[in-house]
């Protein structure tokens, strides 16, 4: 029923963490936990994580603020939001930001295990799609666009691709800065060499520095062995630093030194190491304003701003919406992307929405539609989430995460009972609940 995986629980309720850890480890999962946003970001940045159970409230922090930062670190990872006070508005916003589901406390084991199974399925689908892109040469593949504004951005990166100039990619989250960086690399003279990337958002300064430059054994507590950094991994190739505006100023100074001098030292090391690396950076923030405020080094900003390429948001290139939607639908269905895959009504909804999450949000919407719609049928409005014209997702006319949760729970019960020919004790053992709880659920759903 559950695919074993690496789960991170992010909650400030230690008793809930303890009970969830027991349940999930019993189901075969490897479980870690964090009680605040800082520790959660560090855990996701440094440990394999397939799925996150994220509380909506973490003391003074809000889970919806943390959600996009977690997804930025591991886009394929599934996130399931947990809250004691669920509202439709929060559920819709969580789904827009990349959550796979939204459930309310108190958590019921059969319901939770069923939702986890769907979360792992969604993560595996994203992983397969990403793997296919890498195997087919993701960076070199055609970027789908018919927009003059996007064509101008592509012409700029194609012009600079074969030089070693540092390129600054500017654009909102989800506009495709990562794909543009891969295109630069794959059309450059370094295309046969490594392409290495690091997302700087949410990483602690020590972790960022170690990731970039590596460390020697004993350089700090926990450094049990030498680690090579990403500059060494990208030697003769390209290093892409996403969300550079989130980098700690202390690390910014060391990055500037490497860009100017083409050499560096590992943490705790004394040997100068050559850095023959082409550096590409990206951000959704205004670096010039950050530099004026003093939160981003002005000298580094000037060094990075040699060749800046603005990438337009999807709302400024509406002619790209349907071609992209058809492309994503083809990827998830494994077909040829025929326009017959979208009904006229669904296409009209996609075109009228402003896409605050840009291309990434459109991809997520088409993934959802491909899951809900039979493979041989055209996507209908009912397969899409609420996408109001000219705005962001609003309250769904028929609420409720509770209905979906009950449906999932009932299906889980039915499957367990069927698998064990109605044996209550065996079904309860599979679901991780007591026989009394299972009897109550059976009466609830009239099974």
Secondary structure as GFF3:
##gff-version 3
##sequence-region A 1 447
A	DSSP	beta_strand	6	10	.	.	.	ID=ss1
A	DSSP	alpha_helix	14	26	.	.	.	ID=ss2
A	DSSP	beta_strand	30	34	.	.	.	ID=ss3
A	DSSP	alpha_helix	37	46	.	.	.	ID=ss4
A	DSSP	beta_strand	51	55	.	.	.	ID=ss5
A	DSSP	beta_strand	57	58	.	.	.	ID=ss6
A	DSSP	beta_strand	61	62	.	.	.	ID=ss7
A	DSSP	alpha_helix	63	73	.	.	.	ID=ss8
A	DSSP	beta_strand	78	83	.	.	.	ID=ss9
A	DSSP	alpha_helix	88	96	.	.	.	ID=ss10
A	DSSP	beta_strand	101	104	.	.	.	ID=ss11
A	DSSP	alpha_helix	109	135	.	.	.	ID=ss12
A	DSSP	three_ten_helix	138	140	.	.	.	ID=ss13
A	DSSP	alpha_helix	148	160	.	.	.	ID=ss14
A	DSSP	beta_strand	167	170	.	.	.	ID=ss15
A	DSSP	alpha_helix	177	186	.	.	.	ID=ss16
A	DSSP	beta_strand	195	199	.	.	.	ID=ss17
A	DSSP	alpha_helix	205	213	.	.	.	ID=ss18
A	DSSP	alpha_helix	230	233	.	.	.	ID=ss19
A	DSSP	beta_strand	238	242	.	.	.	ID=ss20
A	DSSP	three_ten_helix	244	246	.	.	.	ID=ss21
A	DSSP	alpha_helix	249	261	.	.	.	ID=ss22
A	DSSP	beta_strand	263	264	.	.	.	ID=ss23
A	DSSP	beta_strand	273	274	.	.	.	ID=ss24
A	DSSP	beta_strand	278	283	.	.	.	ID=ss25
A	DSSP	alpha_helix	287	293	.	.	.	ID=ss26
A	DSSP	alpha_helix	298	304	.	.	.	ID=ss27
A	DSSP	beta_strand	307	310	.	.	.	ID=ss28
A	DSSP	three_ten_helix	314	316	.	.	.	ID=ss29
A	DSSP	three_ten_helix	318	320	.	.	.	ID=ss30
A	DSSP	alpha_helix	321	333	.	.	.	ID=ss31
A	DSSP	three_ten_helix	339	341	.	.	.	ID=ss32
A	DSSP	alpha_helix	344	352	.	.	.	ID=ss33
A	DSSP	alpha_helix	358	372	.	.	.	ID=ss34
A	DSSP	three_ten_helix	381	383	.	.	.	ID=ss35
A	DSSP	alpha_helix	401	419	.	.	.	ID=ss36
A	DSSP	alpha_helix	424	431	.	.	.	ID=ss37
A	DSSP	alpha_helix	435	445	.	.	.	ID=ss38
###
